[in-house]
């Protein structure tokens, strides 16, 4: 049984912060348990008391990222200008966390965020590709565009203003070309 005393939580937080620092600079393949333990100033056996491996840490970071994004996943309201501005501001505020997820290249994260996004639209996330309707396909395409835009923006050191980025996303998703492509 895991202990949740103050020292345990503090050590786990140090491991997570060390992981964020390393993963925001390097890809997941370039980060080892030894590197994380060294960055967190703990030994490897202490690391293993908290996590099974690097992938387990990445999964915890993905969950934290979903928690950070959850207030902005609001079904149709997700693509309103004010909501996009707030979401991109949150991403910029937590840039290292989001950068660590971008560098992890995890399809699991996209699956987790997709489930949350589809659920906010009242669409079952268990719909198979062969049964997906046009609404599901459009929502997944919108999410894909949003994720790609966010990843590119973070990788570019968030140089574009939040408002400009939101406007670019709204322009893209409202274009007839975009909607025609999704309909095919």
Wavefront OBJ file of the C-alpha trace (Angstrom):
o trace
v 0.000 0.000 0.000
v 1.329 3.416 -0.951
v 2.025 5.881 1.790
v 0.727 9.367 1.235
v 2.477 11.271 3.974
v 3.913 14.706 3.324
v 7.465 13.452 2.602
v 6.207 10.852 0.123
v 4.162 13.455 -1.774
v 7.083 15.904 -1.730
v 9.483 13.313 -3.158
v 6.973 12.301 -5.828
v 6.513 15.953 -6.766
v 10.289 16.384 -7.051
v 10.448 13.367 -9.370
v 7.645 14.812 -11.493
v 9.279 18.247 -11.631
v 12.617 16.692 -12.566
v 10.892 14.666 -15.272
v 9.166 17.749 -16.657
v 12.484 19.605 -16.755
v 14.233 16.765 -18.604
v 11.377 15.828 -20.938
v 10.749 19.443 -21.919
v 14.306 19.560 -23.301
v 14.778 15.992 -24.570
v 12.696 13.301 -26.139
v 11.406 10.465 -23.987
v 13.930 8.092 -25.561
v 16.771 10.302 -24.321
v 15.625 10.326 -20.684
v 16.436 7.463 -18.350
v 15.383 6.610 -14.812
v 18.940 7.442 -13.772
v 18.589 10.924 -15.335
v 15.268 11.573 -13.598
v 16.551 10.318 -10.234
v 19.635 12.499 -10.545
v 17.558 15.569 -11.494
v 15.163 14.948 -8.577
v 18.083 14.275 -6.220
v 16.787 10.824 -5.239
v 18.260 7.384 -5.780
v 16.811 4.903 -8.254
v 15.228 2.734 -5.581
v 13.330 5.796 -4.325
v 12.178 6.470 -7.887
v 10.806 2.905 -8.068
v 8.807 3.452 -4.874
v 6.848 6.086 -6.795
v 6.869 4.959 -10.435
v 7.450 1.746 -12.393
v 9.478 3.465 -15.085
v 9.767 6.473 -17.371
v 6.537 5.533 -19.148
v 4.712 5.582 -15.816
v 5.984 9.126 -15.182
v 4.903 10.176 -18.680
v 1.427 8.738 -17.997
v 1.244 10.834 -14.798
v 2.292 13.928 -16.776
v -0.369 13.173 -19.389
v -2.997 12.938 -16.664
v -1.856 16.277 -15.219
v -2.031 17.827 -18.689
v -5.609 16.561 -19.123
v -6.478 18.102 -15.736
v -4.985 21.416 -16.918
v -6.942 21.284 -20.202
v -10.239 19.965 -18.784
v -11.748 23.410 -18.045
v -11.373 24.304 -21.722
v -12.879 21.149 -23.201
v -16.466 22.332 -23.375
v -18.032 20.767 -26.443
v -18.995 23.417 -29.010
v -17.809 26.174 -26.639
v -14.279 24.755 -26.978
v -13.909 26.740 -30.194
v -15.151 30.081 -28.950
v -12.571 32.855 -29.028
v -12.507 33.531 -25.263
v -12.183 29.836 -24.449
v -9.342 29.376 -26.946
v -7.569 32.441 -25.516
v -7.895 31.029 -21.993
v -6.725 27.570 -23.112
v -3.654 28.895 -24.946
v -2.851 31.114 -21.950
v -2.986 28.031 -19.683
v -0.716 26.151 -22.085
v 1.744 29.048 -22.121
v 1.653 29.285 -18.303
v 2.397 25.548 -18.015
v 4.750 25.497 -20.987
v 7.285 23.034 -19.554
v 4.561 20.517 -18.703
v 3.063 20.750 -22.181
v 6.494 20.657 -23.817
v 7.299 17.463 -21.909
v 4.141 15.884 -23.361
v 4.977 17.133 -26.867
v 8.452 15.574 -26.582
v 7.008 12.289 -25.337
v 5.230 11.583 -28.650
v 2.656 9.443 -26.874
v -0.376 8.203 -28.803
v -1.826 7.412 -25.381
v -2.105 11.154 -24.633
v -3.987 11.797 -27.847
v -6.328 8.934 -26.977
v -6.942 10.359 -23.485
v -7.596 13.886 -24.740
v -9.767 12.533 -27.555
v -11.982 10.699 -25.067
v -12.428 13.870 -23.017
v -13.095 15.979 -26.097
v -15.619 13.580 -27.644
v -17.358 13.148 -24.286
v -17.788 16.940 -24.054
v -19.697 16.740 -27.348
v -21.815 13.835 -26.146
v -20.101 11.407 -28.532
v -19.102 7.957 -27.352
v -15.334 7.570 -27.453
v -15.797 3.858 -28.118
v -17.155 4.472 -31.622
v -14.975 2.502 -34.016
v -13.618 4.078 -37.177
v -15.987 2.045 -39.308
v -18.973 3.345 -37.313
v -17.837 6.946 -36.916
v -20.347 9.488 -38.145
v -19.549 12.820 -39.770
v -19.876 14.698 -36.466
v -17.336 12.403 -34.772
v -14.929 12.742 -37.669
v -15.257 16.532 -37.675
v -14.730 16.736 -33.913
v -11.619 14.545 -34.104
v -10.305 16.657 -36.963
v -10.900 19.844 -34.953
v -9.089 18.313 -31.987
v -6.235 17.182 -34.224
v -5.919 20.709 -35.622
v -5.958 22.156 -32.124
v -3.302 19.722 -30.861
v -1.066 20.266 -33.876
v -1.408 24.035 -33.580
v -0.607 23.864 -29.852
v 2.413 21.614 -30.400
v 3.781 23.858 -33.139
v 3.199 26.981 -31.051
v 4.914 25.506 -27.974
v 7.848 24.290 -30.078
v 8.164 27.816 -31.486
v 8.535 29.137 -27.917
v 5.018 30.670 -27.909
v 6.156 33.643 -29.991
v 2.740 34.286 -31.536
v 0.296 36.192 -29.324
v -2.456 34.101 -27.742
v -5.181 36.165 -29.414
v -3.555 35.803 -32.849
v -3.214 32.053 -32.379
v -6.877 31.755 -31.373
v -7.899 33.747 -34.425
v -5.793 31.478 -36.670
v -7.505 28.364 -35.236
v -10.962 29.916 -35.706
v -10.123 30.942 -39.273
v -8.828 27.472 -40.100
v -11.773 25.589 -38.651
v -14.313 27.931 -40.275
v -12.826 27.731 -43.765
v -14.857 26.030 -46.472
v -11.767 24.066 -47.568
v -11.339 22.624 -44.108
v -14.987 21.666 -43.783
v -15.081 20.253 -47.322
v -12.014 18.125 -46.637
v -13.574 16.701 -43.467
v -16.846 15.936 -45.288
v -15.127 13.734 -47.870
l 1 2 3 4 5 6 7 8 9 10 11 12 13 14 15 16 17 18 19 20 21 22 23 24 25 26 27 28 29 30 31 32 33 34 35 36 37 38 39 40 41 42 43 44 45 46 47 48 49 50 51 52 53 54 55 56 57 58 59 60 61 62 63 64 65 66 67 68 69 70 71 72 73 74 75 76 77 78 79 80 81 82 83 84 85 86 87 88 89 90 91 92 93 94 95 96 97 98 99 100 101 102 103 104 105 106 107 108 109 110 111 112 113 114 115 116 117 118 119 120 121 122 123 124 125 126 127 128 129 130 131 132 133 134 135 136 137 138 139 140 141 142 143 144 145 146 147 148 149 150 151 152 153 154 155 156 157 158 159 160 161 162 163 164 165 166 167 168 169 170 171 172 173 174 175 176 177 178 179 180 181 182 183 184
